[in-house]
Amino acid sequence: MKKFTLLRPYVFNLILFFVMVHMPFAITVSNGMGIGDLFLKSTSVKTVKIEKSATTLSVIYDSLGLSSMGLSEQAFNYAVMGYDLLKQQGKLNNQRVLSIIDFTKPSSQKRLFILDVENYKLLFNTYVAHGQNTGEAYASRFSNKPESYQSSLGFYITTGTYMGKNGFSLQLEGLEYGINDKADERAIVVHGAPYVSEGFIRSRGFLGRSHGCPAVPENMNRPIIEKIKNGSCLFIYSDNKNYISHSKILNT
């Protein structure tokens, strides 16, 4: 009886060792993956999907020659990052289109890029104005405050259209709290304007400026709005350190 008692811990440890050795093998055989694989799969499926989508979209930058057209690679990469996140969250009803405004460029350059991300096409590349208190040729100061007459950076979703004092216009929903979420209150919309033209650039050296709206050429206003309305992603970028560090979308 005493001998059996002495053997009991040994037998228990032997059985435990046998189970630990063979259980991962059994899981691997039956499911095609080990315990480590199961853990990785459960924690990173969403990340893998986003990274795969972003990698797929990244070829657009080179294939369309967007660098030579003036779109900064950083602006494009951030735009794709946010687009993918919003798509995964189910916030984009119009997933085909991604619009990017690159405010690192002067207003005398065509700094609005509208991409068909499903067919890898550049739909529009044209001029876009910034707010009158945001700067002259360059956009350098940004605000979310009403009556600031400054542009707001960040990610927006396009919503409905209406006829206003600036003609056919497109409403925008600012998605970033404290950065652009007062877009509706400030009446920040896409609209056409006579001061967004090559003639104005020739006379002044830069575009006229809005009250904070991303105003576009009058003759392109309706075609642009019809293409990007009803739930597409619009990203307004500047290499502004305050925005980049505080954007929850960029730092998710």
PyRosetta script that sets phi, psi and omega in degrees:
from pyrosetta import init, pose_from_sequence

init()
pose = pose_from_sequence("MKKFTLLRPYVFNLILFFVMVHMPFAITVSNGMGIGDLFLKSTSVKTVKIEKSATTLSVIYDSLGLSSMGLSEQAFNYAVMGYDLLKQQGKLNNQRVLSIIDFTKPSSQKRLFILDVENYKLLFNTYVAHGQNTGEAYASRFSNKPESYQSSLGFYITTGTYMGKNGFSLQLEGLEYGINDKADERAIVVHGAPYVSEGFIRSRGFLGRSHGCPAVPENMNRPIIEKIKNGSCLFIYSDNKNYISHSKILNT")
pose.set_psi(1, -41.6)
pose.set_omega(1, 178.6)
pose.set_phi(2, -65.9)
pose.set_psi(2, -36.6)
pose.set_omega(2, 179.6)
pose.set_phi(3, -64.8)
pose.set_psi(3, -40.7)
pose.set_omega(3, 179.2)
pose.set_phi(4, -65.0)
pose.set_psi(4, -38.1)
pose.set_omega(4, 178.9)
pose.set_phi(5, -63.1)
pose.set_psi(5, -38.7)
pose.set_omega(5, 179.0)
pose.set_phi(6, -68.8)
pose.set_psi(6, -30.6)
pose.set_omega(6, -178.9)
pose.set_phi(7, -80.5)
pose.set_psi(7, -21.0)
pose.set_omega(7, -172.8)
pose.set_phi(8, -57.0)
pose.set_psi(8, -49.2)
pose.set_omega(8, 178.3)
pose.set_phi(9, -60.4)
pose.set_psi(9, -35.6)
pose.set_omega(9, 179.7)
pose.set_phi(10, -64.8)
pose.set_psi(10, -44.5)
pose.set_omega(10, -179.9)
pose.set_phi(11, -64.2)
pose.set_psi(11, -41.7)
pose.set_omega(11, -179.5)
pose.set_phi(12, -62.9)
pose.set_psi(12, -44.1)
pose.set_omega(12, 179.8)
pose.set_phi(13, -65.6)
pose.set_psi(13, -35.4)
pose.set_omega(13, 178.7)
pose.set_phi(14, -65.4)
pose.set_psi(14, -42.3)
pose.set_omega(14, 179.1)
pose.set_phi(15, -65.4)
pose.set_psi(15, -42.2)
pose.set_omega(15, -179.8)
pose.set_phi(16, -62.1)
pose.set_psi(16, -42.4)
pose.set_omega(16, 178.6)
pose.set_phi(17, -62.2)
pose.set_psi(17, -40.3)
pose.set_omega(17, -179.7)
pose.set_phi(18, -63.1)
pose.set_psi(18, -43.4)
pose.set_omega(18, -179.6)
pose.set_phi(19, -65.4)
pose.set_psi(19, -43.1)
pose.set_omega(19, -178.2)
pose.set_phi(20, -65.2)
pose.set_psi(20, -35.3)
pose.set_omega(20, -179.0)
pose.set_phi(21, -72.5)
pose.set_psi(21, -40.5)
pose.set_omega(21, -171.0)
pose.set_phi(22, -94.6)
pose.set_psi(22, -20.8)
pose.set_omega(22, -177.6)
pose.set_phi(23, -64.1)
pose.set_psi(23, -47.9)
pose.set_omega(23, 177.8)
pose.set_phi(24, -59.1)
pose.set_psi(24, -34.5)
pose.set_omega(24, 179.2)
pose.set_phi(25, -66.0)
pose.set_psi(25, -40.1)
pose.set_omega(25, -179.6)
pose.set_phi(26, -64.4)
pose.set_psi(26, -41.3)
pose.set_omega(26, 179.2)
pose.set_phi(27, -64.9)
pose.set_psi(27, -39.6)
pose.set_omega(27, -179.5)
pose.set_phi(28, -63.8)
pose.set_psi(28, -42.2)
pose.set_omega(28, -178.2)
pose.set_phi(29, -67.9)
pose.set_psi(29, -42.8)
pose.set_omega(29, -174.1)
pose.set_phi(30, -79.9)
pose.set_psi(30, -32.1)
pose.set_omega(30, -174.9)
pose.set_phi(31, -113.4)
pose.set_psi(31, -7.7)
pose.set_omega(31, -179.9)
pose.set_phi(32, 79.0)
pose.set_psi(32, 14.2)
pose.set_omega(32, 179.5)
pose.set_phi(33, -154.5)
pose.set_psi(33, 155.3)
pose.set_omega(33, 177.8)
pose.set_phi(34, -90.6)
pose.set_psi(34, -180.0)
pose.set_omega(34, -179.6)
pose.set_phi(35, -61.1)
pose.set_psi(35, -41.1)
pose.set_omega(35, 178.1)
pose.set_phi(36, -61.2)
pose.set_psi(36, -40.3)
pose.set_omega(36, 179.0)
pose.set_phi(37, -64.5)
pose.set_psi(37, -39.9)
pose.set_omega(37, 179.5)
pose.set_phi(38, -61.4)
pose.set_psi(38, -41.7)
pose.set_omega(38, -179.7)
pose.set_phi(39, -65.0)
pose.set_psi(39, -45.3)
pose.set_omega(39, -179.8)
pose.set_phi(40, -62.9)
pose.set_psi(40, -40.1)
pose.set_omega(40, -178.6)
pose.set_phi(41, -64.8)
pose.set_psi(41, -40.6)
pose.set_omega(41, -176.4)
pose.set_phi(42, -70.6)
pose.set_psi(42, -24.4)
pose.set_omega(42, -175.1)
pose.set_phi(43, -102.8)
pose.set_psi(43, -12.4)
pose.set_omega(43, -171.4)
pose.set_phi(44, -130.6)
pose.set_psi(44, 11.5)
pose.set_omega(44, -179.0)
pose.set_phi(45, -61.1)
pose.set_psi(45, -46.0)
pose.set_omega(45, -178.4)
pose.set_phi(46, -64.0)
pose.set_psi(46, -42.2)
pose.set_omega(46, 179.2)
pose.set_phi(47, -61.7)
pose.set_psi(47, -43.2)
pose.set_omega(47, -179.9)
pose.set_phi(48, -61.5)
pose.set_psi(48, -42.6)
pose.set_omega(48, 179.9)
pose.set_phi(49, -61.7)
pose.set_psi(49, -45.0)
pose.set_omega(49, -179.3)
pose.set_phi(50, -64.7)
pose.set_psi(50, -44.1)
pose.set_omega(50, -179.1)
pose.set_phi(51, -65.1)
pose.set_psi(51, -37.5)
pose.set_omega(51, 179.0)
pose.set_phi(52, -65.0)
pose.set_psi(52, -43.5)
pose.set_omega(52, 179.5)
pose.set_phi(53, -64.5)
pose.set_psi(53, -43.7)
pose.set_omega(53, -179.9)
pose.set_phi(54, -63.3)
pose.set_psi(54, -39.2)
pose.set_omega(54, 178.4)
pose.set_phi(55, -64.0)
pose.set_psi(55, -40.4)
pose.set_omega(55, 178.9)
pose.set_phi(56, -63.5)
pose.set_psi(56, -43.6)
pose.set_omega(56, -179.0)
pose.set_phi(57, -71.0)
pose.set_psi(57, -24.8)
pose.set_omega(57, -175.5)
pose.set_phi(58, -63.0)
pose.set_psi(58, -23.5)
pose.set_omega(58, -179.6)
pose.set_phi(59, -68.3)
pose.set_psi(59, -19.9)
pose.set_omega(59, 179.8)
pose.set_phi(60, -61.7)
pose.set_psi(60, -38.9)
pose.set_omega(60, -175.7)
pose.set_phi(61, -57.9)
pose.set_psi(61, -45.4)
pose.set_omega(61, -179.4)
pose.set_phi(62, -80.4)
pose.set_psi(62, -42.3)
pose.set_omega(62, -174.1)
pose.set_phi(63, -66.0)
pose.set_psi(63, -31.0)
pose.set_omega(63, 179.4)
pose.set_phi(64, -94.4)
pose.set_psi(64, -1.3)
pose.set_omega(64, 179.4)
pose.set_phi(65, 63.3)
pose.set_psi(65, 39.9)
pose.set_omega(65, -175.4)
pose.set_phi(66, -67.8)
pose.set_psi(66, -26.8)
pose.set_omega(66, 177.5)
pose.set_phi(67, -63.8)
pose.set_psi(67, -45.6)
pose.set_omega(67, -179.3)
pose.set_phi(68, -68.6)
pose.set_psi(68, -18.4)
pose.set_omega(68, 178.7)
pose.set_phi(69, -89.6)
pose.set_psi(69, -4.9)
pose.set_omega(69, 173.6)
pose.set_phi(70, 108.1)
pose.set_psi(70, -3.7)
pose.set_omega(70, 179.9)
pose.set_phi(71, -80.6)
pose.set_psi(71, 121.3)
pose.set_omega(71, -179.6)
pose.set_phi(72, -68.0)
pose.set_psi(72, 144.6)
pose.set_omega(72, -179.1)
pose.set_phi(73, -64.5)
pose.set_psi(73, -34.8)
pose.set_omega(73, 179.5)
pose.set_phi(74, -65.1)
pose.set_psi(74, -41.7)
pose.set_omega(74, 178.0)
pose.set_phi(75, -61.3)
pose.set_psi(75, -43.4)
pose.set_omega(75, -179.8)
pose.set_phi(76, -64.1)
pose.set_psi(76, -46.5)
pose.set_omega(76, -177.4)
pose.set_phi(77, -62.7)
pose.set_psi(77, -42.9)
pose.set_omega(77, 177.7)
pose.set_phi(78, -64.7)
pose.set_psi(78, -39.8)
pose.set_omega(78, 180.0)
pose.set_phi(79, -61.7)
pose.set_psi(79, -44.2)
pose.set_omega(79, 179.5)
pose.set_phi(80, -65.3)
pose.set_psi(80, -40.0)
pose.set_omega(80, 178.5)
pose.set_phi(81, -58.9)
pose.set_psi(81, -49.0)
pose.set_omega(81, -179.9)
pose.set_phi(82, -68.1)
pose.set_psi(82, -40.5)
pose.set_omega(82, 177.5)
pose.set_phi(83, -57.2)
pose.set_psi(83, -46.6)
pose.set_omega(83, -179.6)
pose.set_phi(84, -61.9)
pose.set_psi(84, -43.1)
pose.set_omega(84, -179.8)
pose.set_phi(85, -63.6)
pose.set_psi(85, -46.6)
pose.set_omega(85, -180.0)
pose.set_phi(86, -64.6)
pose.set_psi(86, -35.1)
pose.set_omega(86, 177.3)
pose.set_phi(87, -65.8)
pose.set_psi(87, -44.4)
pose.set_omega(87, 178.9)
pose.set_phi(88, -63.5)
pose.set_psi(88, -32.1)
pose.set_omega(88, 179.7)
pose.set_phi(89, -81.6)
pose.set_psi(89, -2.3)
pose.set_omega(89, 177.7)
pose.set_phi(90, 74.3)
pose.set_psi(90, 25.0)
pose.set_omega(90, -176.3)
pose.set_phi(91, -93.1)
pose.set_psi(91, -7.6)
pose.set_omega(91, -175.8)
pose.set_phi(92, -107.3)
pose.set_psi(92, 108.9)
pose.set_omega(92, 175.1)
pose.set_phi(93, -77.1)
pose.set_psi(93, -28.7)
pose.set_omega(93, 177.5)
pose.set_phi(94, -112.0)
pose.set_psi(94, 88.5)
pose.set_omega(94, -174.9)
pose.set_phi(95, -85.4)
pose.set_psi(95, -7.8)
pose.set_omega(95, -174.7)
pose.set_phi(96, -74.3)
pose.set_psi(96, -26.6)
pose.set_omega(96, -170.0)
pose.set_phi(97, -115.9)
pose.set_psi(97, 138.0)
pose.set_omega(97, 172.7)
pose.set_phi(98, -128.4)
pose.set_psi(98, 122.1)
pose.set_omega(98, -179.7)
pose.set_phi(99, -108.7)
pose.set_psi(99, 135.5)
pose.set_omega(99, -178.6)
pose.set_phi(100, -130.0)
pose.set_psi(100, 128.8)
pose.set_omega(100, 171.4)
pose.set_phi(101, -111.3)
pose.set_psi(101, 121.0)
pose.set_omega(101, -176.5)
pose.set_phi(102, -104.0)
pose.set_psi(102, 96.3)
pose.set_omega(102, -177.9)
pose.set_phi(103, -81.2)
pose.set_psi(103, 9.6)
pose.set_omega(103, 170.7)
pose.set_phi(104, -78.9)
pose.set_psi(104, -11.2)
pose.set_omega(104, 179.7)
pose.set_phi(105, -99.0)
pose.set_psi(105, 151.5)
pose.set_omega(105, 176.9)
pose.set_phi(106, -70.2)
pose.set_psi(106, 159.7)
pose.set_omega(106, -177.4)
pose.set_phi(107, -68.9)
pose.set_psi(107, -12.8)
pose.set_omega(107, 176.4)
pose.set_phi(108, -76.2)
pose.set_psi(108, -7.1)
pose.set_omega(108, 176.7)
pose.set_phi(109, -105.3)
pose.set_psi(109, 154.7)
pose.set_omega(109, 178.0)
pose.set_phi(110, -77.7)
pose.set_psi(110, 100.5)
pose.set_omega(110, -171.2)
pose.set_phi(111, -114.1)
pose.set_psi(111, 11.9)
pose.set_omega(111, 171.4)
pose.set_phi(112, -104.8)
pose.set_psi(112, 124.0)
pose.set_omega(112, -179.6)
pose.set_phi(113, -123.2)
pose.set_psi(113, 123.5)
pose.set_omega(113, 178.3)
pose.set_phi(114, -117.8)
pose.set_psi(114, 118.1)
pose.set_omega(114, -171.5)
pose.set_phi(115, -111.6)
pose.set_psi(115, 138.0)
pose.set_omega(115, 167.9)
pose.set_phi(116, -90.7)
pose.set_psi(116, 99.9)
pose.set_omega(116, -172.8)
pose.set_phi(117, -79.0)
pose.set_psi(117, -11.7)
pose.set_omega(117, 177.1)
pose.set_phi(118, -83.6)
pose.set_psi(118, -37.2)
pose.set_omega(118, -177.6)
pose.set_phi(119, -109.0)
pose.set_psi(119, 7.1)
pose.set_omega(119, 176.6)
pose.set_phi(120, 55.5)
pose.set_psi(120, 54.8)
pose.set_omega(120, -179.4)
pose.set_phi(121, -127.9)
pose.set_psi(121, 149.1)
pose.set_omega(121, 170.5)
pose.set_phi(122, -93.8)
pose.set_psi(122, 114.0)
pose.set_omega(122, -175.9)
pose.set_phi(123, -84.9)
pose.set_psi(123, -42.9)
pose.set_omega(123, -179.7)
pose.set_phi(124, -144.5)
pose.set_psi(124, 143.0)
pose.set_omega(124, 168.9)
pose.set_phi(125, -140.8)
pose.set_psi(125, 108.2)
pose.set_omega(125, -172.7)
pose.set_phi(126, -150.0)
pose.set_psi(126, -176.4)
pose.set_omega(126, -178.8)
pose.set_phi(127, -78.9)
pose.set_psi(127, 152.6)
pose.set_omega(127, 175.2)
pose.set_phi(128, -150.2)
pose.set_psi(128, 138.1)
pose.set_omega(128, -176.6)
pose.set_phi(129, -89.4)
pose.set_psi(129, 160.0)
pose.set_omega(129, 170.7)
pose.set_phi(130, -118.8)
pose.set_psi(130, 175.7)
pose.set_omega(130, -176.4)
pose.set_phi(131, -68.1)
pose.set_psi(131, 151.1)
pose.set_omega(131, -174.5)
pose.set_phi(132, -66.8)
pose.set_psi(132, -24.7)
pose.set_omega(132, 176.7)
pose.set_phi(133, -98.8)
pose.set_psi(133, 11.6)
pose.set_omega(133, 178.2)
pose.set_phi(134, -91.4)
pose.set_psi(134, -20.1)
pose.set_omega(134, -179.7)
pose.set_phi(135, 147.2)
pose.set_psi(135, 173.6)
pose.set_omega(135, 177.5)
pose.set_phi(136, -90.3)
pose.set_psi(136, -92.2)
pose.set_omega(136, 179.9)
pose.set_phi(137, -71.0)
pose.set_psi(137, -37.2)
pose.set_omega(137, -178.4)
pose.set_phi(138, -111.1)
pose.set_psi(138, 147.4)
pose.set_omega(138, 174.0)
pose.set_phi(139, -88.4)
pose.set_psi(139, 117.9)
pose.set_omega(139, -175.3)
pose.set_phi(140, -131.9)
pose.set_psi(140, -14.6)
pose.set_omega(140, -179.4)
pose.set_phi(141, -126.4)
pose.set_psi(141, 135.2)
pose.set_omega(141, -172.5)
pose.set_phi(142, -133.8)
pose.set_psi(142, 149.4)
pose.set_omega(142, -177.9)
pose.set_phi(143, -153.6)
pose.set_psi(143, 154.8)
pose.set_omega(143, 175.5)
pose.set_phi(144, -108.6)
pose.set_psi(144, 4.2)
pose.set_omega(144, -173.5)
pose.set_phi(145, -84.6)
pose.set_psi(145, 139.3)
pose.set_omega(145, 173.2)
pose.set_phi(146, -58.9)
pose.set_psi(146, 145.4)
pose.set_omega(146, 178.2)
pose.set_phi(147, 64.8)
pose.set_psi(147, 13.4)
pose.set_omega(147, 177.8)
pose.set_phi(148, -79.4)
pose.set_psi(148, -23.8)
pose.set_omega(148, -176.5)
pose.set_phi(149, 57.2)
pose.set_psi(149, 32.3)
pose.set_omega(149, 176.2)
pose.set_phi(150, -116.6)
pose.set_psi(150, 154.2)
pose.set_omega(150, 176.3)
pose.set_phi(151, -76.1)
pose.set_psi(151, 156.6)
pose.set_omega(151, 175.7)
pose.set_phi(152, -118.5)
pose.set_psi(152, 134.9)
pose.set_omega(152, -179.8)
pose.set_phi(153, -82.5)
pose.set_psi(153, 177.6)
pose.set_omega(153, 169.9)
pose.set_phi(154, 103.3)
pose.set_psi(154, -166.9)
pose.set_omega(154, -174.3)
pose.set_phi(155, -96.0)
pose.set_psi(155, 136.1)
pose.set_omega(155, 178.2)
pose.set_phi(156, -129.4)
pose.set_psi(156, 157.6)
pose.set_omega(156, 168.0)
pose.set_phi(157, -115.3)
pose.set_psi(157, 131.6)
pose.set_omega(157, 177.0)
pose.set_phi(158, -73.8)
pose.set_psi(158, 145.4)
pose.set_omega(158, -179.8)
pose.set_phi(159, -124.0)
pose.set_psi(159, -123.8)
pose.set_omega(159, -173.5)
pose.set_phi(160, -92.0)
pose.set_psi(160, 171.4)
pose.set_omega(160, -179.9)
pose.set_phi(161, -110.6)
pose.set_psi(161, 161.3)
pose.set_omega(161, 177.1)
pose.set_phi(162, -161.3)
pose.set_psi(162, 164.7)
pose.set_omega(162, 174.5)
pose.set_phi(163, -100.8)
pose.set_psi(163, 119.4)
pose.set_omega(163, -178.7)
pose.set_phi(164, -127.4)
pose.set_psi(164, -162.6)
pose.set_omega(164, -178.0)
pose.set_phi(165, -66.1)
pose.set_psi(165, -20.8)
pose.set_omega(165, 176.6)
pose.set_phi(166, -102.7)
pose.set_psi(166, 20.2)
pose.set_omega(166, 179.4)
pose.set_phi(167, 80.9)
pose.set_psi(167, -151.2)
pose.set_omega(167, -177.7)
pose.set_phi(168, -64.3)
pose.set_psi(168, 122.1)
pose.set_omega(168, -173.0)
pose.set_phi(169, -134.1)
pose.set_psi(169, 158.5)
pose.set_omega(169, -177.6)
pose.set_phi(170, -123.4)
pose.set_psi(170, 123.4)
pose.set_omega(170, 179.2)
pose.set_phi(171, -76.0)
pose.set_psi(171, 151.2)
pose.set_omega(171, -178.8)
pose.set_phi(172, -127.3)
pose.set_psi(172, 139.9)
pose.set_omega(172, 174.2)
pose.set_phi(173, -107.2)
pose.set_psi(173, 114.1)
pose.set_omega(173, 177.5)
pose.set_phi(174, -76.0)
pose.set_psi(174, 129.0)
pose.set_omega(174, -173.0)
pose.set_phi(175, -97.7)
pose.set_psi(175, -6.1)
pose.set_omega(175, -171.9)
pose.set_phi(176, -113.2)
pose.set_psi(176, 112.1)
pose.set_omega(176, -175.6)
pose.set_phi(177, -61.0)
pose.set_psi(177, 131.5)
pose.set_omega(177, 178.6)
pose.set_phi(178, 79.1)
pose.set_psi(178, -5.8)
pose.set_omega(178, -177.3)
pose.set_phi(179, -113.8)
pose.set_psi(179, -48.6)
pose.set_omega(179, -179.9)
pose.set_phi(180, -147.1)
pose.set_psi(180, 12.6)
pose.set_omega(180, -173.6)
pose.set_phi(181, -71.3)
pose.set_psi(181, -8.5)
pose.set_omega(181, 177.7)
pose.set_phi(182, -97.2)
pose.set_psi(182, 19.9)
pose.set_omega(182, -178.2)
pose.set_phi(183, -57.6)
pose.set_psi(183, -41.8)
pose.set_omega(183, -179.2)
pose.set_phi(184, -67.5)
pose.set_psi(184, -44.7)
pose.set_omega(184, 178.7)
pose.set_phi(185, -61.6)
pose.set_psi(185, -34.9)
pose.set_omega(185, -178.6)
pose.set_phi(186, -86.7)
pose.set_psi(186, -3.4)
pose.set_omega(186, -176.5)
pose.set_phi(187, 57.9)
pose.set_psi(187, 44.9)
pose.set_omega(187, 175.6)
pose.set_phi(188, -83.3)
pose.set_psi(188, 111.8)
pose.set_omega(188, -174.3)
pose.set_phi(189, -138.6)
pose.set_psi(189, 165.1)
pose.set_omega(189, 170.6)
pose.set_phi(190, -88.7)
pose.set_psi(190, 126.8)
pose.set_omega(190, 178.0)
pose.set_phi(191, -151.7)
pose.set_psi(191, 165.4)
pose.set_omega(191, 176.8)
pose.set_phi(192, -86.7)
pose.set_psi(192, 153.8)
pose.set_omega(192, 179.6)
pose.set_phi(193, -151.1)
pose.set_psi(193, 140.7)
pose.set_omega(193, -179.3)
pose.set_phi(194, -66.6)
pose.set_psi(194, -22.7)
pose.set_omega(194, -180.0)
pose.set_phi(195, -81.4)
pose.set_psi(195, 0.2)
pose.set_omega(195, 175.1)
pose.set_phi(196, -102.8)
pose.set_psi(196, 83.5)
pose.set_omega(196, -175.0)
pose.set_phi(197, -157.6)
pose.set_psi(197, 159.6)
pose.set_omega(197, 177.5)
pose.set_phi(198, -68.8)
pose.set_psi(198, -30.6)
pose.set_omega(198, 176.4)
pose.set_phi(199, -61.6)
pose.set_psi(199, -41.4)
pose.set_omega(199, 178.5)
pose.set_phi(200, -65.6)
pose.set_psi(200, -39.2)
pose.set_omega(200, 178.2)
pose.set_phi(201, -63.2)
pose.set_psi(201, -41.6)
pose.set_omega(201, -179.8)
pose.set_phi(202, -63.6)
pose.set_psi(202, -34.9)
pose.set_omega(202, -177.1)
pose.set_phi(203, -84.2)
pose.set_psi(203, -30.2)
pose.set_omega(203, -175.2)
pose.set_phi(204, -115.2)
pose.set_psi(204, -23.0)
pose.set_omega(204, -175.5)
pose.set_phi(205, 95.0)
pose.set_psi(205, -10.1)
pose.set_omega(205, 177.5)
pose.set_phi(206, -157.4)
pose.set_psi(206, 169.1)
pose.set_omega(206, -179.5)
pose.set_phi(207, -71.5)
pose.set_psi(207, 160.2)
pose.set_omega(207, 166.2)
pose.set_phi(208, -67.8)
pose.set_psi(208, 170.0)
pose.set_omega(208, -174.7)
pose.set_phi(209, -124.1)
pose.set_psi(209, 153.7)
pose.set_omega(209, -175.0)
pose.set_phi(210, -99.3)
pose.set_psi(210, -170.8)
pose.set_omega(210, 173.5)
pose.set_phi(211, -89.5)
pose.set_psi(211, 14.9)
pose.set_omega(211, -178.8)
pose.set_phi(212, 125.6)
pose.set_psi(212, -9.3)
pose.set_omega(212, -178.5)
pose.set_phi(213, -78.6)
pose.set_psi(213, 146.9)
pose.set_omega(213, 170.1)
pose.set_phi(214, -79.7)
pose.set_psi(214, 81.1)
pose.set_omega(214, -176.9)
pose.set_phi(215, -79.1)
pose.set_psi(215, 144.0)
pose.set_omega(215, -176.1)
pose.set_phi(216, -123.0)
pose.set_psi(216, 170.6)
pose.set_omega(216, 178.6)
pose.set_phi(217, -58.2)
pose.set_psi(217, 141.5)
pose.set_omega(217, -176.8)
pose.set_phi(218, -59.8)
pose.set_psi(218, -38.2)
pose.set_omega(218, -176.7)
pose.set_phi(219, -75.8)
pose.set_psi(219, -9.9)
pose.set_omega(219, 179.4)
pose.set_phi(220, -112.2)
pose.set_psi(220, -1.9)
pose.set_omega(220, -174.7)
pose.set_phi(221, -56.9)
pose.set_psi(221, -56.2)
pose.set_omega(221, -176.8)
pose.set_phi(222, -65.9)
pose.set_psi(222, -46.2)
pose.set_omega(222, 178.4)
pose.set_phi(223, -57.5)
pose.set_psi(223, -40.3)
pose.set_omega(223, 179.4)
pose.set_phi(224, -65.2)
pose.set_psi(224, -49.5)
pose.set_omega(224, -177.7)
pose.set_phi(225, -62.1)
pose.set_psi(225, -42.1)
pose.set_omega(225, -180.0)
pose.set_phi(226, -61.8)
pose.set_psi(226, -30.9)
pose.set_omega(226, -177.9)
pose.set_phi(227, -79.9)
pose.set_psi(227, -35.6)
pose.set_omega(227, -171.5)
pose.set_phi(228, -105.4)
pose.set_psi(228, -1.6)
pose.set_omega(228, -176.3)
pose.set_phi(229, -68.5)
pose.set_psi(229, 169.0)
pose.set_omega(229, 170.8)
pose.set_phi(230, 63.9)
pose.set_psi(230, 50.7)
pose.set_omega(230, 166.5)
pose.set_phi(231, 100.3)
pose.set_psi(231, 29.2)
pose.set_omega(231, 174.7)
pose.set_phi(232, -98.3)
pose.set_psi(232, 168.3)
pose.set_omega(232, -177.6)
pose.set_phi(233, -93.9)
pose.set_psi(233, 129.6)
pose.set_omega(233, 172.9)
pose.set_phi(234, -120.7)
pose.set_psi(234, 128.2)
pose.set_omega(234, 179.4)
pose.set_phi(235, -120.7)
pose.set_psi(235, 123.2)
pose.set_omega(235, 176.0)
pose.set_phi(236, -106.0)
pose.set_psi(236, 118.4)
pose.set_omega(236, -171.1)
pose.set_phi(237, -115.9)
pose.set_psi(237, 143.6)
pose.set_omega(237, 164.3)
pose.set_phi(238, -146.2)
pose.set_psi(238, 153.2)
pose.set_omega(238, 178.1)
pose.set_phi(239, -80.8)
pose.set_psi(239, 47.2)
pose.set_omega(239, -179.9)
pose.set_phi(240, -82.6)
pose.set_psi(240, 116.2)
pose.set_omega(240, -173.7)
pose.set_phi(241, -63.5)
pose.set_psi(241, -34.8)
pose.set_omega(241, 179.7)
pose.set_phi(242, -63.9)
pose.set_psi(242, -44.2)
pose.set_omega(242, 178.6)
pose.set_phi(243, -65.3)
pose.set_psi(243, -48.2)
pose.set_omega(243, -176.2)
pose.set_phi(244, -60.1)
pose.set_psi(244, -37.1)
pose.set_omega(244, -178.4)
pose.set_phi(245, -79.2)
pose.set_psi(245, -24.0)
pose.set_omega(245, -175.4)
pose.set_phi(246, -102.7)
pose.set_psi(246, -10.9)
pose.set_omega(246, -179.4)
pose.set_phi(247, -70.0)
pose.set_psi(247, 117.5)
pose.set_omega(247, 178.8)
pose.set_phi(248, -70.1)
pose.set_psi(248, -28.9)
pose.set_omega(248, 179.3)
pose.set_phi(249, -68.5)
pose.set_psi(249, -43.2)
pose.set_omega(249, 179.7)
pose.set_phi(250, -73.2)
pose.set_psi(250, -21.2)
pose.set_omega(250, -176.0)
pose.set_phi(251, -112.1)
pose.set_psi(251, 19.7)
pose.set_omega(251, 177.5)
pose.set_phi(252, -73.2)
pose.dump_pdb("model.pdb")
